[in-house]
Amino acid sequence: MADLDDQHYILFNVHSPERTPDPDVTRVYARYFAARQGRVVPDEAELIIRPYPDGTGRYRVEALTRTAP
């Protein structure tokens, strides 16, 4: 893995009222948002998907990123 100074988390919301978001689809979104910032989501990075407590079907996603090569 890259140097610790190079690691950052991106945070974004997903709306999925019927079920928990698919992790594979969520990873695609994480890679998209990271790329817009000149960063990458490593293959070994674990995504953290947490529901909002208000029951609206929104989920908070956290993904570890590093600077793109």
N, C-alpha and C positions, 0 to 999 in steps of 0.2 A: 504494500500500500504506500501511497505517497507520504511525504513529510506531513506532520501534524499541522504545521502552519498553513498548508495548502488545502486542508479539509474544511468544508463548510456545509451546512445543511440548507436545503431549500425547503420551503413550506408552501403548501397549496391546499385548496379545498376541492373535494369531489362531492357531487350530489348524486346519491344513489338510494332513493327512498325504499325500494323493494328488497334490497339485499346489500351485504358488504361488497364494496367494489372488488372487481377481479384484480388480483395482484399483478398479473401479466399486463393488463391494460393500464393499470396505475403506473407500472414501471415505464411504459411507453410515454405517458404524460410526464413523468419525472425526467426522463431523458430529453424530452422536448423542451421543458422549462429550463433545464440545466444548460442545454445547448444555446438557448437564447442569451445566456449570461456568459458564454465562452467556457463552460464547464462540462464535465461528464459525470455520469453516475456509474461507478465501477460495477462490474458484473457481480462481485461478491457482496456488494452493499445490500443491507437488509432495509426494506421500506417499513416504516412504522405507520400504521393506519389506525386512527382512533376516531370513534364516533363522537359527535358533539352531544352533550348531555340533554339538549332540548328536544330530541326525538324527531327532528325535521328531516332526517336522512342525509345530513351532511357529515362528511368525514374529513378529518385533518390528516394530511399525509406529510411525513418528514422523510427526506432522502439525503443521505450523505453524498457530497460531490467533491470533485477535485478539478484543478485547472486542466483544460483540454490540452493534449500533447501537441 
